């Protein structure tokens, strides 16, 4: 029973943190605009890639060449 209560308390805490971040506008899910910093232009990108150094089958140079194309 004690383990159940600990898990329930953790879940409640996480939900409250999520709601708090939403209310403050800190959490920015997909589709929400991230404002520019004065004097700079904000862009978003995903730099995740798979190469022979993880679970991919190509060298990083192949990914770089594909990005340039």
C-alpha positions, -999 to +999 in steps of 0.1 A: +000+000+000+028+024+008+044+019-026+010+026-043+007+059-023+043+069-033+035+063-070+002+082-067+020+111-050+046+112-077+020+112-105+000+140-088+032+160-085+041+156-122+006+166-132+007+197-110+042+206-125+028+202-160-002+223-153+019+250-137+043+251-167+013+254-191-001+282-170+032+301-171+037+296-208+070+279-202+061+245-218+059+249-256+043+219-273+045+213-310+028+240-330+033+267-304+053+297-315+086+304-298+092+342-298+123+358-313+149+373-290+153+410-298+181+413-324+179+376-333+157+353-355+145+321-338+145+289-358+136+254-347+151+222-360+156+186-352+192+175-352+186+139-343+202+114-367+212+078-369+248+068-381+271+039-377+279+053-343+244+045-331+219+022-347+222+035-383+240+021-413+258+052-428+286+075-418+279+110-406+294+124-438+265+108-457+240+126-435+259+159-440+259+155-478+222+148-477+215+179-457+235+200-481+215+186-510 
